[in-house]
Amino acid sequence: MRLFHIPGTRSTRVLWMLEEIGAPYELTIMSREERQTGEHRGRHPLGRVPVLEDDDGFVFESAALCLHLADLHPRADLIPPPGTHERALAYQWTLFGMTELEPAIIETRRGQDDPARAEAGAERFRVSVGPIEDALARHTHLVGDRFCVADLVCGAVLIFAKSAGLTEGLPNTNDYLARLEERPARARATQITS
């Protein structure tokens, strides 16, 4: 299995997942310019990362890749059993991170030269992060009290929010992020820069 990766992008969460699993993989670090080559567009039609290649071909989209890897490696215990309420919660929080949290963060960052746009994004984030803050008041992780794929995806998105200065005043979220950032697999994934 090979991951096409650019450090500091969404592909870092897939690299983190691969490190959590502990299965062998190959890594191709790309430059931003290489994304638009015909060769890479054959892997991802929009020329983006991450892309994961296996014996059957290419798959893209970071949350989908993380869920797929969790399914492929059940011994890593990063996703609850199929058909359980906990599995549904893992899907819920994984997709929540991508559809509710991340767009608000991106909007905030894109509004650096437009204060109204930045504030609209920040307000959307404040509303969206409320359920996370509430869930973490009752549990150490999003699905009960153990780390799973939902924590990896939501956590990666929330670390992005933290870097944008959006997590101030969120004690449960900040405690959670501190725990996630201490994970050895996270440290290994973020140390790979070239």
C-alpha positions as CSV (number, residue, x, y, z in Angstrom):
1,M,0.0,0.0,0.0
2,R,1.3,3.4,-0.9
3,L,0.3,6.9,0.3
4,F,0.8,9.9,-1.9
5,H,1.4,12.7,0.6
6,I,2.2,16.4,1.0
7,P,3.1,17.3,4.6
8,G,0.8,19.8,6.3
9,T,-2.3,18.7,4.2
10,R,-5.2,16.4,4.8
11,S,-3.0,13.5,3.9
12,T,-1.3,13.9,7.3
13,R,-4.4,12.4,8.9
14,V,-4.1,9.3,6.7
15,L,-0.4,9.0,7.5
16,W,-1.4,9.3,11.2
17,M,-3.9,6.4,10.6
18,L,-1.2,4.3,8.9
19,E,1.1,4.9,11.9
20,E,-1.7,4.0,14.4
21,I,-2.3,0.7,12.5
22,G,1.3,-0.2,12.4
23,A,1.0,-2.1,9.1
24,P,3.8,-1.6,6.5
25,Y,3.2,1.0,3.8
26,E,5.2,3.0,1.3
27,L,5.2,6.8,1.2
28,T,5.6,9.1,-1.8
29,I,6.1,12.7,-0.7
30,M,5.0,15.1,-3.5
31,S,5.5,18.7,-4.1
32,R,2.5,21.0,-4.6
33,E,3.5,21.4,-8.3
34,E,3.5,17.6,-8.8
35,R,-0.2,17.4,-7.9
36,Q,-1.2,18.9,-11.3
37,T,0.8,16.5,-13.5
38,G,-1.1,14.2,-15.7
39,E,0.3,11.3,-13.8
40,H,-1.1,12.4,-10.5
41,R,-4.4,13.4,-12.1
42,G,-4.7,9.8,-13.1
43,R,-4.6,9.0,-9.4
44,H,-6.9,11.9,-8.3
45,P,-9.0,13.7,-10.9
46,L,-8.6,17.0,-9.1
47,G,-4.9,16.6,-8.5
48,R,-5.2,16.5,-4.7
49,V,-3.8,14.4,-1.9
50,P,-4.2,12.1,-0.1
51,V,-4.3,9.2,-2.5
52,L,-3.9,5.6,-1.3
53,E,-2.8,3.0,-3.8
54,D,-3.3,-0.7,-3.2
55,D,-3.3,-3.8,-5.5
56,D,-6.7,-2.8,-6.8
57,G,-6.0,0.8,-7.7
58,F,-6.4,4.3,-6.2
59,V,-8.7,5.7,-3.5
60,F,-8.9,9.3,-2.3
61,E,-10.6,11.5,0.3
62,S,-9.0,11.5,3.7
63,A,-12.0,10.5,5.9
64,A,-12.9,7.7,3.5
65,L,-9.3,6.5,3.6
66,C,-9.2,6.5,7.4
67,L,-12.4,4.6,7.6
68,H,-11.2,2.1,5.0
69,L,-7.9,1.5,6.8
70,A,-9.7,1.0,10.1
71,D,-11.9,-1.7,8.3
72,L,-8.9,-3.3,6.7
73,H,-7.1,-3.6,10.0
74,P,-9.6,-4.7,12.6
75,R,-6.8,-5.9,15.0
76,A,-5.8,-2.3,15.4
77,D,-9.1,-1.8,17.1
78,L,-9.7,1.7,15.6
79,I,-13.4,1.2,14.7
80,P,-16.2,-0.5,16.6
81,P,-17.9,-3.6,15.2
82,P,-20.3,-3.3,12.2
83,G,-23.9,-2.8,13.1
84,T,-23.3,-1.4,16.6
85,H,-24.4,1.9,18.0
86,E,-20.7,2.7,18.6
87,R,-20.0,2.1,14.9
88,A,-22.7,4.6,13.9
89,L,-21.2,7.1,16.3
90,A,-17.8,6.6,14.7
91,Y,-19.3,7.4,11.3
92,Q,-21.2,10.3,12.8
93,W,-18.2,12.0,14.3
94,T,-15.9,11.3,11.4
95,L,-18.3,12.9,8.9
96,F,-19.2,15.7,11.4
97,G,-15.5,16.7,11.5
98,M,-15.4,16.9,7.7
99,T,-18.8,18.5,7.0
100,E,-19.4,20.8,10.0
101,L,-16.1,21.7,11.5
102,E,-13.6,21.8,8.6
103,P,-15.6,24.1,6.2
104,A,-16.0,26.6,9.0
105,I,-12.3,26.6,9.7
106,I,-11.4,27.0,6.0
107,E,-13.9,29.9,5.7
108,T,-12.3,31.6,8.7
109,R,-8.8,31.2,7.2
110,R,-9.8,32.4,3.8
111,G,-11.3,35.5,5.3
112,Q,-8.0,36.9,6.5
113,D,-8.5,39.9,4.2
114,D,-12.2,40.0,4.7
115,P,-13.1,40.4,8.4
116,A,-16.8,39.8,7.9
117,R,-16.1,36.5,6.1
118,A,-13.6,35.5,8.8
119,E,-16.1,36.3,11.6
120,A,-18.9,34.4,9.8
121,G,-16.6,31.3,9.6
122,A,-15.5,31.7,13.2
123,E,-19.2,31.9,14.3
124,R,-20.1,28.8,12.3
125,F,-17.2,27.0,14.0
126,R,-18.3,28.1,17.5
127,V,-21.8,26.7,16.8
128,S,-20.4,23.5,15.3
129,V,-17.9,22.7,17.9
130,G,-20.5,22.9,20.7
131,P,-21.6,19.2,20.4
132,I,-17.9,18.2,20.5
133,E,-17.3,20.2,23.7
134,D,-20.4,18.7,25.2
135,A,-19.5,15.1,24.3
136,L,-16.0,15.6,25.7
137,A,-17.5,16.8,29.0
138,R,-18.8,13.2,29.5
139,H,-16.1,11.1,27.8
140,T,-12.4,11.1,27.1
141,H,-13.0,10.4,23.5
142,L,-15.9,10.8,21.0
143,V,-17.0,7.2,21.0
144,G,-17.0,6.2,24.6
145,D,-13.7,6.3,26.3
146,R,-11.3,4.8,23.8
147,F,-9.4,6.3,20.8
148,C,-10.9,5.4,17.4
149,V,-11.0,6.6,13.8
150,A,-13.5,9.3,14.7
151,D,-11.0,10.8,17.2
152,L,-8.3,10.8,14.6
153,V,-10.3,12.5,11.9
154,C,-12.1,15.0,14.2
155,G,-8.9,15.5,16.2
156,A,-6.9,16.3,13.0
157,V,-9.6,18.9,12.0
158,L,-9.6,20.4,15.5
159,I,-5.8,20.6,15.6
160,F,-6.2,22.7,12.4
161,A,-8.8,24.8,14.2
162,K,-6.4,25.3,17.1
163,S,-3.7,26.5,14.7
164,A,-6.2,29.1,13.5
165,G,-6.8,30.3,17.1
166,L,-10.4,28.9,17.2
167,T,-10.2,26.7,20.2
168,E,-9.9,29.3,22.9
169,G,-12.5,29.0,25.6
170,L,-13.0,25.2,24.9
171,P,-11.5,23.5,27.9
172,N,-12.7,20.0,27.1
173,T,-11.7,20.2,23.5
174,N,-8.2,21.6,24.4
175,D,-7.6,18.8,26.9
176,Y,-8.7,16.3,24.3
177,L,-6.3,17.8,21.7
178,A,-3.4,17.7,24.2
179,R,-4.1,13.9,24.6
180,L,-4.2,13.3,20.9
181,E,-1.1,15.3,20.2
182,E,0.8,13.1,22.7
183,R,0.0,10.0,20.7
184,P,3.3,8.5,19.4
185,A,1.7,7.7,16.0
186,R,0.6,11.4,15.6
187,A,4.1,12.5,16.5
188,R,5.6,10.1,13.9
189,A,3.2,11.3,11.2
190,T,3.8,15.0,11.7
191,Q,7.6,14.6,11.8
192,I,7.7,13.3,8.2
193,T,8.3,16.4,6.2
194,S,10.4,15.3,3.2
